[in-house]
Amino acid sequence: MLNPVFWIERFAVTIHFVEGVIAAFYAPSRKKLPIQYGTYTFFVGTVGLLELFAKEDD
């Protein structure tokens, strides 16, 4: 009965993992620590990627 819930959970965790890997890969180009930013993005999701790729006003 809970099988669909577990499949949705696995999908969500996998997507968060992929987002974390992408953030860790691109973090050095934005002068951020890869492990720290990858972990942050894993937990917050797409918001972390949006912050990473946001245009900075200097």
N, C-alpha and C positions, 0 to 999 in steps of 0.2 A: 504494500500500500504506500510506503514511503519512497519507493524506488524513483519516481519522477523528481522528488525533492532532492534526493542525493545526486541525480544527474545534473540538475540545475546548479547545485552547489559545486560540483566538480568543474562544470563549465565556467562558473564565476571565478573560482580560484585559479583556473588555468589562464583566463584572460588577465587577471590581476598579475600573475607571474610574468606573462608576456609583456605587459605594460612596464613592470619593474625592470625587466631585461632591457627594453628599449630605452628607458630613462637612464639606466646605468651606462649604456653604450654612448648616449649623447651628452651625459652630464659633464665630462671634461671639456667639451667644446663650449659650454656655458660657464666654465670656471666653478664647477661644483664637484663635490666628492662623489664618485660613482656608487660606492657601496651605500653610503648614507642616503643619497637621493633615490637609488633603486629600491631600497627598503621603504622609504617614505612613499614612493609611488605605488609599491605593492599594497600598502595598507589603505591609501586614499583613492587609488584608481586613476581614472582619467583626469581628475583635477590636478594631480601631480604632473602629468604630461602637459596639460594646458599651461600650468605655471612655468614649466621648463621651456616651452616654446613660445611663451608670451614675449612680445617685443618690449625690450627694456628702454625706458626713456632716461637718457643720461643728462 
